[in-house]
Amino acid sequence: MSESYGPIGLFLSAFLAATLLPFSSEAALVAALLSGMDQTTALIAASLGNILAITVNFALGFWLSDWARDKVEGSKSGRRALLMSERYGYWALLLTPLPIIGDPVTLAAGLLRLNLFWFLVIAGTLRILRYWMITLAL
């Protein structure tokens, strides 16, 4: 998707990957870079899409707490994410770039009403760093 639609495709790929859908934004970033997309453009598009999506996850947890709790507790990784978030608070945000558990932690952060500013600083920075490391590796 990202190589066919340029930065907008990469943005959408990164956005969808940070929802609770099983999708790889890293693969989309690599495909975009290998197809010749400028590294800075790719880094910005992927980062913005991913950070917007984790903000949506946070908001869903914050405003739709009953739905979010059911969604998180409905999966093994979600239950683990909620338990870690309850136990470790902001420290659990260090897990957000990880596959499987990272996205449920972003939902749990909203559910637990963590401060949005610190959520974005910690989780957003980690998402950017993850993409930057992939960009450097290529």
N, C-alpha and C positions, 0 to 999 in steps of 0.2 A: 504494500500500500504506500509506504513512504517514498519509495524510489519512483513511483509513477506519478505522484501528486506533489512532489517537492516538499518544502517546509510545512505546508498545511497538512499534507498526509502524515508527515512525521509527528507534528503536533497532535493530530487526532490519534495516531497509534500510541503515543506516549500517554495521552489522556485515558484512552480505553484500558491501557495496561495497568494504570494506577487505580482503576475501579476494582471491584471484586471479580472481574472477568479474568479467566486464565489466558493471558496474552503477554507477549514479551516485548517490552519497549526497547530492551537492549538489542534484540535482533533487528528491530526496525531501524535503530540508530546505526548499527553496523551496515545494514543494507543501504541506507541513505548515503553513508560515507563512502562505501565501496562503489556506489553508482556515480560518485563525483560531486556530491553536495559539499559545499564549503563547510569546513569544520565549525567555524563560529556560528554560522546559520543553523547547522544541525544541532549544536549544543544548546543554542537559545530555543529553538523550536521544541526539542525534546524536553528540556527543563521546564519551559512554560506550560506545556501540555500536562506534564506529570505533576507539577506543583498545583495547577488549577484543579486537577482531579483529586489530589489528596485533600485540598481545601473543601471540595464537594463532599468527600468522605467524612471529613471533620464535621461539616455542617449537617449532614444526614444524622450523624451520631448525636450532635448537639440538639437539633430541633425535632428529630423523629426518634426519640430515645426508646420507645417501646419497640418500634420496628427494628431499630439498630441492634438492640439487645437480643432480640430473637434471631436476627441475621448472624450476629457474632457468635452467639451460643449454639447456633445450628451446625457449626463445623468444628472439627478438632483443632484446626489452626486458629480459628476465631476464639474458641474458649481459652486456648493457651495465650493468645494475644491479650484478651481481656484480663486474665489472671496476672500476667506480667505488668500490664498497664496499671492495674489496681495496686499491685505490690510496689512497683518501682516508679510510678508517675512519669515525670519527664525523662528519666533515664531510659524508659522503655522506647522512647522515640529513636534511640540509637539503632533500633532494630528495623526501622521503617524502610531502609533500602534493600532489605533482604527479601528474597523470593518467598512466597507462600505466607509468611507471617507478617510481613511489612505492611501490606494494605489493610488487613484487619486491625493492626495497631493504630492506623490513622483514624479509622472509624471509632475504635475504643477511646481514643484521645478526646474526640468530641463528646462521646457518651459520658466520659468522666469529667467533662467541662474544664479541660486544661485550657490555659490561656492561649488564645489564638496567635498572638504575636510570637510567643516563645515556641509554639508548635511550628509556625512557619519558619522561624529562624533555624530551629534544629532540623526538622524534617526536610525543609526546602533546601537548606545548605547541603545536607547529605545526598539528596537527589541530584543536585548539580554536580557535586564531587564524583558521584558514581558515573555520570555521563562524561565528565571531563576525563576521568581515568580511562574510560573506554576509547574516547577520542584520541588520547595520547598513545594508547596501545596500538592504534592503527597508524 
